[in-house]
């Protein structure tokens, strides 16, 4: 009896402790997010008055690189990645200088058209302030780590107006395939508190209930499954475009601030070739797609290119808003191709591509309820999970730690970060092996038919490595 009372007493004190700490973090992040968003809105309104404001983007990226390179290197890129790395490597310890530098660099980047988002900076600023809070009260490394995770959750909850989805995102994004249950309570409290503070301070959020009355049928469900596969492939393409931009930028051996100038110079002619829709946050384009407006077929690819250039050549900002843009554009395209409601599949694509790119199917599914209402949720959830699986072992956050295999036929040592992952395909499933052998034989027969008809040259050397053994 004494042991039971002692255990319950300890748990009660622990719950009270984290309610207090998480509430404090939520208050701090709510105020900081509101300040950041208001400054961001003001700066965008100032520069947006000029038609060709984006021609100063080379200077803006130059300034962004200078700020991050010489004042706070951890503030470069899209923010959340550095926070995940800090949680895994330094128990969440983040330098105080990251907070003002990240704020300034992101505002400069977005004000002049950099194709980035606003959620990464909010998460990094929230995590940085949480780390400062933990150091001020001399908390242990374990407690600091939990507070920093609460800061991530609060940042996402307050920037998107999704208190539940944002809170889950903060604990789901750290690992692929597992959630830190010991941080759930403080993350929820921090997220809800931060959201309420931001709302009280006049921050307006995007909500778009989908007028969708689901009539379940096998045919429609099959289209949802096909959409999930398509969104997973779009997620993989976006990740690869981001990685390609990083490789290209690294091969340019010059002073880093000059890379910012080069990136800005590359983007300027692209704006004239395509349009200004791909600059900045792109919220108008996202909302248009969700309203059913037709978008260019290449929009999801073009936005990925703009974002890759901006981030890899010195811009500072988030990655989730561009993911939302890519998702809505891809969903609209899918709806147009299959003669379905573009608005419904744009909404589905918005959360599904997030699930694929960030490996966060649970929080993305919850966001579908918070952003679009419960009618779409069952279908969006299926699409999110399929997209998560189809993306493979890729991520826009290479510091994520892998805790699950997406297929038993893919072999790797779990516990490693995405960046250092080496996968090996070992086909053990007999059904899968039979399907692959069927595809191999079918391909071989088609090639022999094309040789006989003279479509291809039968004397041309065949690369035997292209065949599945």
KAFEN-V571970 format. One line per field, one symbol per residue. ss: DSSP state (H for helix, E for strand, L for the rest). psi: psi as a letter, one per 40 degrees, with the letter a starting at -180 (. if undefined). burial: b if it has 16 or more other ideal C-beta (glycine too) atoms within 10 Angstrom, else e. A space follows every 50 residues. Layout:
ss = ???
psi = ???
burial = ???
This chain:
ss = LHHHHHHHHHHHHHHHHHHHHHHHHHHHHHHHHHHHHHHHHHHHHHHHLL LLHHHHHHHHHHHHHHHHHHLLHHHLELLHHHHHHHHHHLLLLLLLHHHH HHHHHHHHHHHLLLLLELHHHHHHHHHHHHHHHHHHLLLLHHHHHHHHHH HHHHHHHHHHLLHHHHHHHHHHLLEELLLLHHHHHHHHHHHHHHHHHHHH LLLLLLLLLLLLLLLLLHHHHHHHHHHHHHHHHHHHHHHHHHHHHHHHHH HLLLLHHHHHHHHHHHHHHHHHHLLHHHLLLLHHHHHHHHLLLLLLLLHH HHHHHHHHHHHHLLLELELHHHHHHHHHHHHHHHHHHLLLLHHHHHHHHH HHHHHHHHLLHHHHHHHHHHHHLHHHHHHHHHHHHHHHHHLLLLLLLLLL EELLLLLLLEELLLLLEHHHLLLEELLLLHHHHHHHHHHHHHHHHHHHHH HHLLLLLLLLLLLHHHLLL
psi = dddddddddddddddddddddddddddddddddddddddddddddddeeh dfdeeedddddddddddddedgdeeiaecddddddddddffehhiddddd dddddddddddeehgaaeddddddddddddddddddefiidddddddddd dddddddddefgddddddddedediheiigdeeddddddddddddddddd eehhihhghhghhhhhiddddddddddddddddddddddddddddddddd ehgihddddddddddddddddddciedeiadfdddddddeeehhiidedd dddddddddddefeihaieddddddddddddddddddefihddddddddd dddddddefgdddddddddddeiededddddddddddddddagiiegeei hheiheheehhihieiiddehhihhhhdhddddddddddddddddddddd ddeediheehhhheeeih.
burial = eeeeeeeeeeeeeeeeebeebbbbbbbbbbbbbbebbeebeeebeebeee eebbbbbbebbbbbbbbbbeebebbbbbbbbbbbbbbbeebbebbeebbe bbbbbbbbbbbbbbbbbbbbbbbbbbbbbbbbbbeeeebeeebbbbbbbb bbbbbbbbbbbbbbbbbbbbbbbbbbeebbeebebbbbbbbbbbbbbbbe eebeeeebebebeeeeeeeeeebbeebbebbbbbbbbbbebbeebbeebe eeeeebbbbbbbbbebbbebbeebebbbbbbbeebbebbbeeeebbeebb bbbbbbbbbbbbbbbbbbbbbbbbbbbbbbbbbbbeeeebebbbbbbbbb bbbbbbbbbbbbbbbbbbbbbbbebbbbbbbbbbbbbbbbbbbbbbbbbb bbeeebeeeeeeeeeebbeebeeeeeeeeeeeeeeeeeeeeeeeeeeeee eeeeeeeeeeeeeeeeeee
